[in-house]
């Protein structure tokens, strides 16, 4: 699965918000930055099929800002 339908995206967001404790605050600035990054890099929401589910990640400037490793243990950034 390389694409999330609106229904699938809502389901994934519901799961992620629940994992984060039930509430996630996102500012308007963060939304606008994600839609039109000032870095000039295009943000890529990547959806990979894995055994038993999907793996969702963001690549490019968000990843390079965060550094570290993904939940799958891969280097990020």
N, C-alpha and C positions, 0 to 999 in steps of 0.2 A: 504494500500500500504506500504510494508516494504522494497521496493527496488525501486531505481530510475534508469530507463534506461538512456543511454547516452543523448538521446534527452530531457528527463525530467530533468536530471541534468543540462544540458545547459540552459533550460528554468528557472529553479530555480536560477541558478547563475546570469542569466540576470536580474531577478527581484531583487535579493539581491544587485547587483552592482548598479542598478538604484536607489534603496532605499538609498544607501550609497552616492548618489550624482553623480553617473555615472562613477566614477573612483575608483579603489581599487588597491593599490600597495602591492604586496606580494613579499618579498625577497626570493632569492634562499634558504637561511638558514631556513626561515619559511616553505618552501615547503619540504625541506629535513627533518626537525624536525617533520612535520605532517606525512611524509611517514615512518620515522624510529625514533620514539621518544627516546630521550636520557634518559627519565624517566623510560623506560622499560615497561610502560603501553601502551596497545594497544588503539588507538583512535577508537571510535565507532561512525560512522555517523548513527544516529537513525532517521528513517522516520516513523512517525505515521499518520494514517488517522484521520482526524477530520472533523466535519461537514463543508462542503463547501471547503475543501482543504486538505493540509498536514501540518504537523509541523515537522521541521527538526532541530535536535539538535546534539551536539557533547558531548559525555560522556567520562568520565575518566580524564586524566591529564589536558586537556584543561579546562574542567569544574572546576576542583579543583583549578586551578591557577586563574581563573577569579572570583570565588566566587559570591555572590549576588544572584539575582533571574533571572529566564528566563522570556521571554515575556508573558508566560502563568501564571506568578506569582508563579511558583514552586521554591523551594529552589534548588540552583545549588551548587554542590561541597560539 
